[in-house]
Amino acid sequence: MSLPQDLLAQARLLATKEPRCPKDASLRWSVSTAYYALFHLLTDEAGQFLISGSDRDPLRNLVARGFTHC
């Protein structure tokens, strides 16, 4: 599993671990984790779009690390 998929699975677990009356903190943590899943998915996709070739993974990872979130 990739990091975005792992983060999304964790977000889903956090959102559903208290089915009757979820705590506000659990829901906030879930939303935050889902945001990071999306952020990492987009930076990975951008790195693959900008740097092609199967032997370019180290360079692609550097490009993905160059993105920031505000």
N, C-alpha and C positions, 0 to 999 in steps of 0.2 A: 504494500500500500504506500502511496506517496504521502508526503507531509500534508498537502491540502485535504486529501481524503481522510487522513487520520484526524486532523483538526475538525473537520465537519462531523465525523462520527462522534468525537468528544463533545462537540456543541449539542448534538442531538441527545446524547446521554444526559448532559447537564439540564437540558430543557425538559426532559421527561422523567427525571429521577424522583420527583415528588408530584405524582399525577393529580392528586386531589387539590392541593393548595401549594403550588410552587413558591419557594422563597424568592423574593425580589433579587437577592444576590445571585442565586442560581441562574435566573433568567438573564440578568446583566452579563454574567460570565459566559453564558451560552452565546449571546449576541456578539460579544467581544471575540470569542473563539471562532465563530462563523465569519466575522470580518477578517480575521487573520487567515482563515482558510481561503477566502476569496482573494486577498492580497497576494498570498503565495502562489495561488493558481495563476493569477494574471502576470506576476513577475516571471514565473517559469515559462509561460506561453510567450511573453515578450522576448525573453532570452532565446527561445527556440526560433522565433520569427526573425530576430536580428542576426543570429549566428547559426548558420546551417552546417550540417555535416556531423556524422556520428562521432568523430574523434575530437570534437570541439567542446565536450562537456565542461572541462575546467574553465574555459573562456566564457561559456554560457552562464556558468554559476557566478562568475565575477560580474557579468552584465546584470544578472538578476539582483545581486547584492547592491548594485548602484541605485536602485529604486528606493525612494523613501515614501513614507506615508505621513501625512500632516494631520 
